[in-house]
Amino acid sequence: MSQVKQPQLSFWQIWNVSFGFLGVQFGFALQNANVSRILTDLGADLHSLSYFWLVAPIMGLIVQPFVGAASDRTWNRLGRRRPYILAGAIAAAIGMFLMPNASLFVAFMAPMIFGAIMLALMDASFNVCFQPFRALVSDMVPEEQRNSGYSIQSLLINIGAVVGSILPFLLTNIVGLDNTAADGKVAPSVIWAFYIGATVLLGTVLWTVFRTKEYQPKDYYAYKGMDPVIVEQELAVKKPMTERLVGFFKLMKDMPDTMKQLAVVQFFAWFAFFAMWVYTTPAVTQHIWGLDPKWWDSSYLSSLDAIPEFVKVAKGTAGDWVGIMFAAYSLFAAVFSVFLAKLANKLGRKLVFGASLALGGLSYVSFLFFQDLTPTHVDLLITQIEIPAGALHLLFPMIGVGIAWAAVLAMPYAILAGALPADKTGVYMGIFNFTIAGPQIVSGIVGGSIVSLVFDNHAKYMIVLAGVCMFIAALSVYFVQDSEEQ
């Protein structure tokens, strides 16, 4: 069947397609910057911290391929991808309202266990949103606008991440909410940040759902060069579960070479990001605020009558500053996203991708060289604070981390989209999430043992390890085949 040229979209049409991702990432950023802090407040120690974080990639591993396959077969009044995006957003908002209130449910179960369950709900729901959003861009945006489409998506993701990461700090220093947690509870500034995040998530997703009109099946098939009769016949066949599983594993076996090559890059890049999310808060508190690693040892803490106030204050202040750091790398990523498509068009996707990852690796390793405990007065315009000088200097490495993050959010999908069959884009995008979830699972399983047995609970060396992994990811980009080159 001959292919009909897909119409180009205006800037605002592309913007609306991805706008809900701003809210989803707003919530995800709140989680990334604060879950280690919440779980520590609820009783988790440094060794077990990465095991709780395993919930996120495991949920992605389970949810995204099935949601992708289901959305490929779905056509209803809301469209093809939008029903899943909306359902995921509602469930994620519920988890965000409940997780920071885990201590209220102590009559039913331990707060730490309840927090872990809500983390699982949030992560499953975020993943229900993520995959259809990426497939929606592939569906709606023509090939010649694909770099721009994924760059705009990356921009919106990072705008959401900036505000989400910095929100607890703002609520403490502007609104005046307390950032220290009572024993077994979560700080009020974090609780209210999660309430606001849930509201923003729902609002932005509703914007995309009601402002984006997906193509009708006949138009979509024409734009993708597919025979609607054959497709409808395939969709009408109800296959048993065993046959569908066999077909699923056959799809994995027959995945395009580009997808396999990108998997190597993804493994090392996402191993690094996962280590950063899990260990930055304890690393900064130890390395910059000077707290001994024993304050993350549950057996030592249980021997005390009460945790000293200076430890609570240091953890609260450092936790807020990690939010600033995460906001900084997201801000730099958002700025870089504006230029990413033009750079990729001019220099090639692979060169820009590899160089960005290498810069991220250098930034992680440089973390070691910014230790300075000298108290420094900082004017942030909206408020004034006093922090160790090393904390302020750590904003410089966040430039490189942000550039690497922007590239990881856009370039793999821009490269991959041109290598996927149009009728299986959703399921392959879901399978591609294995390359995101898998390395995070590996990082979570081995991270606790590495930090305790190899690094003697000094979390800063996990950030250095992340840098080494990012360098390997950068080198691996060279071996990826891109249709752009062909």
Secondary structure, 3 states (H helix, E strand, C coil): CCCCCCCCCCHHHHHHHHHHHHHHHHHHHHHHHHHHHHHHHHCCCHHHHHHHHCHHHHHHHHHHHHHHHHHHCCCECCECCHHHHHHHHHHHHHHHHHHHHHHHHCCCCCHHHHHHHHHHHHHHHHHHHHHHHHHHHHHHCCHHHHHHHHHHHHHHHHHHHHHHHHHHHHHHHHHCCCCCCCCCCCCHHHHHHHHHHHHHHHHHHHHHHHHCCCCCHHHHHHHHCCCHHHHHHHHHCCCCHHHHHHHHHHHHHCCCHHHHHHHHHHHHHHHHHHHHHHHHHHHHHHHCCCCCHHHHCHHHHHCCCCCCHHHHHHHHHHHHHHHHHHHHHHHHHHHHHHHHHHHHHHHCHHHHHHHHHHHHHHHHHHHHHHCCCCEEEEECCCCEEEEEHHHHHCCCHHHHHHHHHHHHHHHHHHHHHCCCCHHHHHHHHHHHCHHHHHHHHHHHHHHHHHHHHHCCCCCHHHHHHHHHHHHHHHHHHHHCCCCCCC
